[in-house]
Amino acid sequence: MQEKFIIVREIKKFIKSIEEMIINLPRKERVMKDRFMNDTLDLLEMIYIANHNDIENRKEIQIKILSKIGMLDYYIERIYNNHYISERVCFEKTNELLKINKMVVKWVRESKSE
């Protein structure tokens, strides 16, 4: 299914890459692994909800989306600091998140002008 909403397309691509990355985490990181995956899926859900909400509610949800992106960035940093991923993988994932973050920030700005 072709997605017209570019942010959703990018998040889906990010989710797929994260799934491949967290498979290699050890069992002792199971809780963090589950939180990481759940927060990533929550991010996608919140994007859909914000897109279908009225303007007042959309702004609140968009702020929550930005904080969820910050949490995902923390998870990536933690995984890197524990030496489960390489610096290159960390850089790639944080750049993907940065791209999504920029899209959301632009979306917030456009919502404020409405």
C-alpha positions in Angstrom: 0.0 0.0 0.0 1.5 3.3 -1.1 1.4 5.9 1.7 0.7 9.5 0.7 1.8 11.0 4.1 5.6 11.3 3.8 6.2 11.3 7.6 4.3 8.0 7.9 6.4 6.5 5.0 9.6 7.5 6.8 8.5 6.2 10.1 7.6 2.8 8.6 11.0 2.7 7.0 12.6 3.5 10.4 10.5 0.8 12.1 11.7 -1.8 9.7 15.3 -0.8 10.2 14.9 -0.8 14.0 13.4 -4.3 13.9 16.4 -5.6 12.1 18.8 -3.8 14.5 17.2 -4.8 17.9 17.1 -8.5 16.9 20.7 -8.7 17.9 20.3 -7.2 21.4 20.9 -9.7 24.3 18.2 -11.1 26.5 19.2 -8.9 29.4 18.1 -5.9 27.4 14.6 -7.4 26.7 12.7 -4.6 28.6 14.6 -1.9 26.8 14.1 -3.7 23.5 10.4 -3.9 24.1 10.1 -0.3 25.1 12.1 0.8 22.1 9.8 -1.1 19.7 6.6 -0.1 21.5 7.6 3.6 21.5 8.4 3.4 17.8 5.0 1.9 17.1 3.4 4.5 19.4 5.0 7.2 17.3 3.4 5.9 14.1 0.0 5.7 15.9 0.3 9.2 17.2 1.1 10.5 13.7 -2.1 8.9 12.4 -4.1 10.3 15.3 -2.7 13.8 14.9 -3.4 13.8 11.2 -7.0 13.0 11.7 -7.7 15.3 14.7 -8.8 18.9 14.8 -6.2 21.7 15.1 -6.3 22.2 18.9 -5.8 18.5 19.7 -3.3 18.1 16.9 -0.8 20.5 18.5 -0.8 18.6 21.8 -0.2 15.3 20.0 2.5 16.8 17.8 4.4 17.9 21.0 4.1 14.4 22.3 5.4 13.1 19.0 8.5 15.3 19.4 9.1 14.0 22.9 8.7 10.4 21.7 11.3 11.0 19.0 13.6 12.3 21.8 13.1 9.0 23.7 13.9 7.0 20.6 17.1 9.0 20.2 18.0 8.1 23.8 17.4 4.4 23.2 19.7 4.5 20.2 22.4 6.3 22.3 22.0 3.8 25.1 22.4 0.8 22.7 25.5 2.4 21.2 27.0 3.2 24.6 26.5 -0.4 25.6 28.4 -1.5 22.5 25.5 -3.4 20.9 25.7 -1.3 17.7 28.5 0.3 15.8 29.1 4.0 15.5 28.1 3.9 11.9 24.7 2.3 12.7 24.2 4.7 15.5 24.9 7.6 13.1 22.5 6.2 10.5 19.6 5.7 12.9 20.0 9.1 14.5 20.1 10.7 11.1 16.9 8.9 10.2 15.3 10.2 13.4 16.6 13.7 12.7 14.9 13.6 9.3 11.6 12.5 10.9 12.0 15.2 13.6 12.5 17.9 11.0 9.4 16.8 9.2 7.3 16.9 12.4 8.7 20.3 13.3 7.7 21.7 9.9 4.3 20.1 10.3 3.9 21.8 13.7 4.9 25.2 12.2 2.4 24.7 9.4 -0.3 23.8 11.9 0.3 27.0 13.8 -0.2 29.1 10.7 -3.7 27.5 10.1 
